[in-house]
Amino acid sequence: MDSESKQGSEGAPAPEEEVKPDRPKAPISRLVEMVPSASSLREERRPREKRIRLRYDPRLKPEEARISPSLAKELGIEDFLEITVAHRHRFAFKAIIDEEAEPNRVYVNPDLMEEHGIADNSIATVRPYRGGEKLGVRLEV
């Protein structure tokens, strides 16, 4: 019987062994840690506008507004900015970027603001200006 069992096993082709892919040496939880989250892949968005305080500066011309470099960079303001007060008064100004300006304040001409009834230290919204209207005048809301 020994000879038959040896012959039977030698005579019949042996089933092929399945080739298994190499398994990762680290546990799955370690591999998942290496995959970045969806929120980290999203591009950083800069805010489109910001609430600030308007301050009077009599040295400025009516078409100019003084702004800090950090606020200008945060909003992407390079040349022109737009200010809206109480959803009623909208103005466009040439941006004067000044190191001495406070970060959350925009300085404007007092005569122009008083003409439109806007007090010193008023809360306003500032954003980059992309229009083509005349500077230093009230824009249509």
C-alpha positions in Angstrom: 0.0 0.0 0.0 2.8 2.2 0.6 4.0 2.0 -2.9 0.4 2.7 -4.2 0.0 5.7 -2.0 3.3 7.0 -3.1 2.5 6.4 -6.7 -0.9 8.0 -6.4 0.5 11.1 -5.0 3.4 11.2 -7.3 1.4 10.4 -10.4 -1.4 12.9 -9.9 -0.4 16.5 -10.4 -0.3 18.5 -7.1 -2.8 21.4 -6.8 -1.0 24.7 -7.4 -0.6 26.8 -4.3 -2.3 30.1 -4.4 0.2 33.0 -4.4 -0.8 35.4 -1.7 0.2 39.1 -1.9 2.6 40.3 0.7 0.6 41.6 3.7 1.6 44.9 5.1 3.8 44.6 8.1 2.0 47.5 9.9 -1.5 47.2 11.2 -4.3 48.8 9.1 -4.8 51.6 11.7 -1.3 52.7 11.1 -1.8 52.8 7.4 -5.1 54.8 7.8 -3.2 57.4 9.8 -1.0 58.2 6.8 -4.0 59.0 4.6 -4.7 62.8 4.8 -8.2 63.9 5.9 -10.5 65.6 3.4 -10.4 68.9 5.3 -6.7 69.0 5.1 -6.8 68.7 1.3 -9.1 71.6 0.9 -7.5 74.9 0.0 -7.3 77.5 2.6 -10.0 80.1 2.0 -9.5 83.7 2.8 -12.4 85.7 4.1 -14.1 87.9 1.5 -15.0 90.7 4.0 -14.5 91.7 7.6 -16.2 93.9 10.1 -13.9 96.8 11.3 -14.1 100.2 12.9 -13.9 103.4 10.7 -11.7 106.1 12.1 -11.3 109.7 10.9 -7.9 110.9 9.6 -8.0 114.5 8.3 -4.6 113.9 6.5 -6.3 111.7 3.9 -7.9 112.8 0.7 -11.6 111.9 0.2 -10.6 109.1 -2.3 -8.1 107.4 0.0 -8.4 105.0 2.9 -5.5 103.9 5.2 -5.3 100.2 6.1 -2.9 97.9 8.0 -0.7 95.5 6.0 -2.1 92.5 8.0 -5.7 93.3 7.2 -4.9 94.0 3.6 -3.1 90.7 3.3 -5.9 88.8 5.1 -8.6 90.2 2.7 -6.4 90.3 -0.5 -6.6 94.0 -0.8 -3.8 95.4 -3.0 -5.0 98.7 -4.7 -8.7 99.4 -3.9 -11.1 98.7 -1.1 -14.8 99.0 -0.6 -16.5 100.0 2.7 -20.1 99.4 3.5 -21.8 101.1 6.5 -25.1 99.8 7.9 -26.0 98.2 4.5 -26.9 101.8 3.3 -23.7 103.6 2.5 -21.1 102.1 0.2 -17.8 103.8 -0.7 -14.8 102.9 -2.8 -11.3 104.0 -1.9 -7.7 103.8 -3.0 -5.9 101.6 -0.4 -3.0 103.2 1.4 -1.2 100.4 3.2 0.4 101.8 6.3 2.5 99.9 8.9 1.3 102.3 11.7 -2.4 101.6 11.1 -4.2 99.4 13.7 -5.1 95.9 12.4 -8.9 96.1 12.7 -9.4 99.8 11.7 -9.7 101.6 8.4 -8.9 105.3 8.4 -10.9 107.6 6.1 -11.4 111.4 5.4 -13.7 112.9 8.1 -15.3 115.5 5.7 -16.6 112.8 3.4 -18.0 110.6 6.2 -19.7 113.6 8.0 -21.3 114.6 4.7 -23.0 111.2 4.6 -23.8 111.1 8.3 -21.2 108.5 9.3 -19.7 109.0 12.8 -16.1 108.4 13.8 -15.5 104.9 15.2 -18.5 103.4 13.3 -18.7 99.7 12.5 -18.4 98.9 8.8 -17.6 96.1 6.5 -14.5 96.2 4.4 -13.7 94.1 1.3 -11.6 94.3 -1.8 -13.0 96.5 -4.5 -13.3 95.2 -8.0 -15.6 97.8 -9.7 -14.9 100.7 -11.9 -16.9 103.5 -10.2 -15.3 106.8 -9.1 -13.3 106.7 -5.9 -14.2 108.5 -2.7 -17.9 108.9 -3.5 -20.9 107.0 -2.4 -21.8 104.0 -4.6 -25.2 102.8 -5.3 -26.3 100.1 -2.8 
